[in-house]
Structure formats: C-alpha cells, structure tokens
Amino acid sequence: MIRSLPVVAMILPLALVACNKPAVDQQDLASLDAELTNGNADDPALRAALADQIMVDPALTQSSNDDVIRPPTRPASGAIPPDMIIRRGDPVDPRTLKRAPAPSTDCPDCKAADGALTLGALAERQGTPNAAACARAIGYGAGWANRLPADLPLYPDARLSEAAGADQQGCRLRVVSFSSGAATQRLLDYYYTKASTAGYSAGHSTDGRQHVLGGVRGEDAYVVYVTPRADGGSDVDLVSNAGR
C-alpha cells in the first residue's frame, strides 16, 4: 500500500521558497530609493543645493524672536521692594517727645563711622576708654538686641538687621542695626527724649547725609547714627556700653 507524504513534508519546501523571496513592500521601497538617488545624481543644481552649507545672516539671528517671552537671567527674588512695604501708623505719639537740639555741622562721629563695614568696627571707633578691647570680644546674634539698655530700646517699629555685643572683661557693649518707617527727625526726637529722661547728655551733629546723636552719663555712653532713606524711612545704628 502506498503511504501519503506527511503534510509537514509538503509545506516545508513552500515555506523556504517564500522566506527567500523579498516582500513586495520592501522591493517597492528599494526601487523608489534607487530611482531617487540615481535619477538625481546627474542634476548639478540639486546636487549642489544638497551639498552646500546653509547660509545664516548673523544680523538677523540677533533680532529673531524679539517678542518671545524669555526666562529670567536669574531666579526671582522674594524680597519686597521698599516702596511696596505696607506701612502702618507710627506707634510713637509725637506729642510725647521732646525736640532734639539743632545739629552742628561739625561731625567728627560721622567721619569716624565712615568705612565701618561691621558692627564690631563701628564699636571700635567709639570714644569710650574700653571701646577697642570690648570690640575685639564682640559676638553676633539677634539676642543682643534684647539686652540693650532699658533706657535706650529699639524703636517700636524697628526691623532688626543685625545685633552684636560683648560681656567679657567687664564689657557691656551693645551694637544694633535696624531700619524704621519713621522719618529721621522722629527718631532723633525719640532717642533724645529717652536719653535726656534717663540722665544722659545729648549732642546732635550732621554732615548733611547722616545724623549723629550721642551723650554720656558718668561712664555710660551711647551714640545713635540715623541715615534718611529715599522712601521716607530711616536706617539706624545704635551703640551703647551700658547694656543689660
């Protein structure tokens, strides 16, 4: 009896033939690619256009996209401009203050403070006998502002910038820097009233840019430097050798 061939044996040769034959789509793509390449190879204009370097006008590149929104050159600051700060009413009643004496235009304290870049340098330039020694022992920290003399506190609306002090070797040095929304005259009147009420003397001088109010009470001394700001407020440095 004659056996029929297995189905697998009949299909395998057909599969091998099919695998060796390129797909219709691949043949079409190859033909198209050859036609585009060979057909344009002899076109000098097209060949030059494809091979030449792209021309760029530098003048135009500088003015392109002028109206495009670009990112900032640096991160945005969170600081509020001085003229954007909401100013509350001055907490000090001017009727409670005495008028500071008229200033002298001879201001040696103004000259002494010029160039003092730190609170320590400012303290060292004071006229008290132990100023230099105490300034060398100075330490920095906001807590020193709470240890100012009770008679010469921070102005009520003060925004503290920096504070320093020294208690070693008998020192009671206190130096603070702050800003205030109050005008310069108001601050001078405030500290003149405080100082004179506490028994300090008070002298007022200015160089036209900065005002200095200072005085003594025995061995205790204070100096207040007040500089007007363009926004109507003031920057203040206060130095005392009679801290708590």
C-alpha positions in Angstrom: 0.0 0.0 0.0 1.3 3.4 -0.9 1.6 5.8 2.1 0.7 9.5 1.6 3.5 12.0 2.5 3.1 13.9 5.7 1.5 17.3 5.4 4.6 18.9 7.0 6.9 17.5 4.3 4.8 19.1 1.7 4.6 22.5 3.3 8.3 23.0 4.3 9.7 23.5 0.7 7.0 26.1 0.0 7.9 27.9 3.2 11.6 28.0 2.3 10.8 29.5 -1.1 8.6 32.1 0.5 11.3 33.1 3.0 13.9 33.7 0.3 11.6 36.0 -1.7 11.7 39.7 -0.7 8.4 41.2 0.5 6.6 43.3 -2.0 6.7 46.3 0.2 10.5 46.1 0.6 11.0 45.7 -3.1 8.9 48.8 -3.7 10.9 50.9 -1.2 14.3 49.7 -2.6 13.2 50.6 -6.1 11.9 54.0 -5.1 15.2 54.8 -3.2 17.3 53.8 -6.2 15.2 55.8 -8.5 15.5 59.0 -6.3 19.2 58.5 -5.8 20.3 57.6 -9.3 17.8 59.8 -11.0 19.1 62.9 -9.3 22.8 62.1 -9.2 23.4 63.9 -12.6 21.4 67.0 -11.7 24.2 69.5 -10.8 21.8 72.1 -9.4 20.1 69.7 -7.0 23.5 68.1 -6.0 25.0 71.5 -5.2 21.9 72.5 -3.2 22.1 69.4 -1.1 25.9 69.6 -0.5 26.3 73.3 0.1 26.5 74.7 3.7 23.4 76.5 5.0 23.8 80.3 4.8 22.9 82.3 8.0 22.7 86.0 8.4 24.2 86.9 11.8 22.4 90.3 11.9 19.0 88.5 11.6 19.8 85.9 14.2 20.3 88.7 16.8 16.8 90.1 16.1 14.9 86.9 15.8 12.0 86.1 18.1 12.2 89.6 19.7 8.7 89.2 21.1 9.2 85.8 22.6 8.9 85.6 26.4 12.3 84.6 27.7 13.2 83.1 31.1 14.8 85.5 33.6 18.6 85.7 33.8 18.5 84.8 37.5 15.9 83.4 39.9 13.3 85.8 41.1 13.9 87.4 44.4 11.4 87.1 47.2 12.3 90.4 48.6 9.7 93.1 48.7 10.8 96.5 47.3 10.9 99.3 49.9 8.1 101.2 48.2 5.9 98.1 48.3 6.0 97.6 52.0 2.7 98.3 53.7 3.4 101.0 56.3 1.3 101.1 59.4 0.9 104.2 61.5 3.9 105.2 63.6 3.4 103.7 67.1 5.1 106.7 68.7 2.9 109.6 69.7 4.9 112.8 68.7 3.3 114.7 71.5 5.2 112.6 74.0 8.6 113.6 72.5 10.9 116.5 73.1 12.5 118.1 70.1 16.2 117.1 69.6 18.6 120.1 69.6 19.6 121.7 66.3 22.5 119.9 64.7 26.1 121.1 64.4 27.7 120.8 61.0 31.0 119.7 62.6 30.5 115.9 62.8 33.6 114.0 63.9 31.5 111.0 64.7 30.3 110.9 61.1 33.9 110.8 59.9 34.7 108.1 62.4 31.8 105.9 61.3 32.7 106.2 57.6 34.1 102.9 56.2 33.0 100.8 59.2 31.7 97.7 57.4 30.8 95.7 60.5 29.2 96.4 63.9 32.5 95.5 65.5 34.4 98.1 63.5 31.8 100.7 64.4 32.1 99.9 68.1 35.9 100.0 68.0 35.7 103.6 66.7 33.8 104.9 69.7 35.4 107.3 72.1 34.9 105.3 75.3 38.1 104.1 77.0 37.4 100.4 76.6 35.8 100.5 73.1 38.7 98.8 71.3 39.0 96.0 73.9 35.3 95.3 74.0 35.0 95.4 70.2 37.6 92.6 69.9 35.5 90.4 72.2 32.3 91.1 70.2 29.8 88.3 69.3 26.9 88.4 66.9 23.3 87.3 67.3 19.8 88.8 67.3 19.5 88.1 71.1 21.8 91.1 71.8 19.1 93.4 70.7 17.0 92.3 73.7 19.8 93.3 76.0 20.1 97.0 75.1 19.8 99.4 78.0 16.2 99.7 79.2 16.5 103.5 78.7 17.6 103.1 75.1 15.5 100.4 73.5 14.8 99.6 69.8 12.4 102.0 68.2 8.9 100.4 68.4 8.6 99.6 64.6 12.3 98.6 64.2 13.1 95.9 61.7 16.3 94.4 63.0 19.2 93.9 60.6 22.0 92.8 62.9 22.9 92.8 66.5 26.2 92.2 68.4 27.6 92.6 71.9 30.3 91.7 74.4 30.1 91.0 78.2 33.7 89.7 78.7 36.3 91.6 80.8 33.7 94.0 82.3 32.2 95.0 78.9 28.5 95.7 78.4 28.8 96.6 74.8 25.7 96.5 72.6 25.5 97.4 68.9 22.4 97.1 66.8 21.5 98.0 63.2 17.8 98.4 62.2 15.5 100.2 59.8 12.3 102.1 60.6 9.5 103.6 58.7 9.8 106.7 60.8 11.4 109.9 59.5 14.8 110.9 60.7 13.6 113.8 62.9 11.1 111.5 64.6 13.9 109.0 65.5 16.2 111.8 66.7 13.4 113.2 68.9 12.6 109.7 70.3 16.2 108.9 71.3 16.8 112.5 72.6 13.7 112.1 74.8 14.8 108.7 76.1 18.4 109.7 76.7 17.7 113.0 78.4 15.0 111.5 80.6 17.5 108.8 81.7 20.1 111.5 82.7 22.3 111.3 79.6 23.7 114.4 77.9 22.8 114.7 74.2 24.7 116.3 71.3 23.5 116.4 67.7 25.6 116.8 64.6 25.3 116.0 60.9 27.4 116.0 57.8 24.3 116.6 55.6 24.0 112.9 54.9 24.0 111.3 58.3 22.8 112.5 61.7 24.5 111.5 65.0 23.0 111.9 68.5 25.2 110.9 71.4 26.0 111.6 75.0 27.3 110.3 78.4 26.1 109.6 81.9 29.1 109.0 84.1 31.0 106.2 82.4 28.0 105.1 80.4 27.8 106.3 76.8 25.6 106.0 73.7 25.7 107.0 70.1 22.8 106.8 67.6 23.5 107.1 63.8 20.5 107.9 61.7 20.5 108.0 57.9 17.4 109.1 55.9 16.2 106.7 53.2 14.6 107.7 49.9 11.3 106.1 50.8 10.9 108.4 53.8 12.1 105.9 56.5 15.5 105.7 58.2 18.4 103.4 58.8 19.8 103.4 62.3 22.9 102.1 64.1 22.8 102.3 67.9 25.9 101.8 70.1 25.9 101.6 73.9 28.4 100.5 76.6 25.7 100.1 79.2 23.8 97.0 78.1 21.8 94.7 80.4 
